[in-house]
Amino acid sequence: MKPVVLQQPSRILFGDGTVTQVPDELTTRGWRRVFVVTGRRIAAANESTFAAWRQAGLEVVLFAEVDREPEIELFETVLTAARGCSPDVIVGFGGGSAIDVAKLVAALLDGAQAVREVFGIGLLKGRARPLVCIATTAGTGADVSPNAILLDEQEKLKKGVVSPFLVPDIAVCDPELTHSVPPAVTAATGIDALVHCMEAYANKFAHPVVDVWALEGIRRIGRSIVTAVRQGDNREARADVMLGALCGGLCLGPVNTAAVHALSYPLGGSYRVAHGVGNSLLMPHVFRFNLSAMPHRYADIAVALGCPRGADDLATAEAGLVRLVELSRECGIPQRLDEVGVPAADIPALAAAAMKVTRLLKNNPRELTAADAEAIYRAAT
């Protein structure tokens, strides 16, 4: 059995209503001045939550401008604001964008390193402030992972920082916070979480400990994502998808994702395609490319999605690919790249950009060339 390193928050709160426990969690640690990174819609929807925090004795400073997948420039603006209030703790409250910014603010608040110095794996030297991450979408897994992603505007490419210092001290996963998330966001983030689990399971560096999380995440998201999209107030479905997203997030540190994510990054960088939508568009085509390398693993994924075992692993896996497309359609996600404004003429440039994401491509079950990437993009067009 290969060695594995498990990187997790020291404290994870999961379940309906757990966000109400945050004041006690913070004050018992002596953290009272709180800098919250969030978005406008999330801040408005959770005004009563922040009011309760203030009543409990916390001094809450909101930066509610992270309403899109963040660029380096936006991150620098948030960092400057945080430095101006000398917080005891940084809180990321929202989806992956707000949480990723919060993680990097907590790490880089002291100015010892600049953000462009830490893109990559293991380049961060420490974290300047304690960090709490509270997920309001069920998808990115950023609330429990050692990863943070920003868009480099100059290169039009998403870049990652991977470090154990980005794992928060406390993660809060309260499914009630997801009830007001719009259907399109529920669909995109839920599929993103599903891809986390699937790419961690069908991965060169797959590990038995991580397999448990991956398969459980696939089972829960696969059976509940459509209901969560169509019935936003369905408690059971929302809890299922959030628990699946938590499982996917726990997979990111020890194993991480692969070619679906690598090829999705340029779609977000160049066309601002929502990350989960990009993953959904690419996943059946990448998995079909990978199928010959790990048919037994893709068969297991199919079974976890609810498909019966077929005549052999390949037949079972093929049924799983069909099911993935069905799930995406049932969630109302676009099915072709041209539906999200990506022209076929740009495919060579997209493939060239994707090939730079070597930290993820190295995990893919089958080696992927630029020509292979172009073929996958064309299949998705």
Rosetta blueprint (number, residue, H / E / L):
1 M L
2 K L
3 P L
4 V L
5 V L
6 L L
7 Q L
8 Q L
9 P L
10 S L
11 R E
12 I E
13 L E
14 F E
15 G L
16 D L
17 G L
18 T H
19 V H
20 T H
21 Q H
22 V H
23 P H
24 D H
25 E H
26 L H
27 T H
28 T L
29 R L
30 G L
31 W L
32 R L
33 R E
34 V E
35 F E
36 V E
37 V E
38 T L
39 G L
40 R H
41 R H
42 I H
43 A H
44 A H
45 A H
46 N L
47 E H
48 S H
49 T H
50 F H
51 A H
52 A H
53 W H
54 R H
55 Q H
56 A L
57 G L
58 L L
59 E E
60 V E
61 V E
62 L E
63 F E
64 A L
65 E L
66 V L
67 D L
68 R L
69 E L
70 P L
71 E E
72 I H
73 E H
74 L H
75 F H
76 E H
77 T H
78 V H
79 L H
80 T H
81 A H
82 A H
83 R H
84 G L
85 C L
86 S L
87 P L
88 D L
89 V E
90 I E
91 V E
92 G E
93 F E
94 G E
95 G L
96 G H
97 S H
98 A H
99 I H
100 D H
101 V H
102 A H
103 K H
104 L H
105 V H
106 A H
107 A H
108 L H
109 L L
110 D L
111 G L
112 A L
113 Q L
114 A L
115 V H
116 R H
117 E H
118 V H
119 F L
120 G E
121 I E
122 G L
123 L L
124 L L
125 K L
126 G L
127 R L
128 A L
129 R L
130 P L
131 L E
132 V E
133 C E
134 I E
135 A E
136 T L
137 T L
138 A L
139 G L
140 T L
141 G L
142 A L
143 D L
144 V L
145 S L
146 P L
147 N E
148 A E
149 I E
150 L E
151 L E
152 D E
153 E L
154 Q L
155 E L
156 K L
157 L E
158 K E
159 K E
160 G E
161 V E
162 V E
163 S L
164 P H
165 F H
166 L H
167 V L
168 P L
169 D L
170 I E
171 A E
172 V E
173 C E
174 D L
175 P H
176 E H
177 L H
178 T H
179 H L
180 S L
181 V L
182 P L
183 P H
184 A H
185 V H
186 T H
187 A H
188 A H
189 T H
190 G H
191 I H
192 D H
193 A H
194 L H
195 V H
196 H H
197 C H
198 M H
199 E H
200 A H
201 Y H
202 A L
203 N L
204 K L
205 F L
206 A L
207 H L
208 P H
209 V H
210 V H
211 D H
212 V H
213 W H
214 A H
215 L H
216 E H
217 G H
218 I H
219 R H
220 R H
221 I H
222 G H
223 R H
224 S H
225 I H
226 V H
227 T H
228 A H
229 V H
230 R H
231 Q L
232 G L
233 D L
234 N L
235 R H
236 E H
237 A H
238 R H
239 A H
240 D H
241 V H
242 M H
243 L H
244 G H
245 A H
246 L H
247 C H
248 G H
249 G H
250 L H
251 C H
252 L H
253 G L
254 P L
255 V L
256 N L
257 T L
258 A L
259 A H
260 V H
261 H H
262 A H
263 L H
264 S H
265 Y H
266 P H
267 L H
268 G H
269 G H
270 S H
271 Y H
272 R L
273 V L
274 A L
275 H H
276 G H
277 V H
278 G H
279 N H
280 S H
281 L H
282 L H
283 M H
284 P H
285 H H
286 V H
287 F H
288 R H
289 F H
290 N H
291 L L
292 S L
293 A L
294 M L
295 P H
296 H H
297 R H
298 Y H
299 A H
300 D H
301 I H
302 A H
303 V H
304 A H
305 L L
306 G L
307 C L
308 P L
309 R L
310 G L
311 A L
312 D L
313 D H
314 L H
315 A H
316 T H
317 A H
318 E H
319 A H
320 G H
321 L H
322 V H
323 R H
324 L H
325 V H
326 E H
327 L H
328 S H
329 R H
330 E H
331 C L
332 G L
333 I L
334 P L
335 Q L
336 R L
337 L H
338 D H
339 E H
340 V H
341 G L
342 V L
343 P L
344 A H
345 A H
346 D H
347 I H
348 P H
349 A H
350 L H
351 A H
352 A H
353 A H
354 A H
355 M L
356 K L
357 V L
358 T H
359 R H
360 L H
361 L H
362 K L
363 N L
364 N L
365 P L
366 R L
367 E L
368 L L
369 T L
370 A H
371 A H
372 D H
373 A H
374 E H
375 A H
376 I H
377 Y H
378 R H
379 A H
380 A H
381 T L
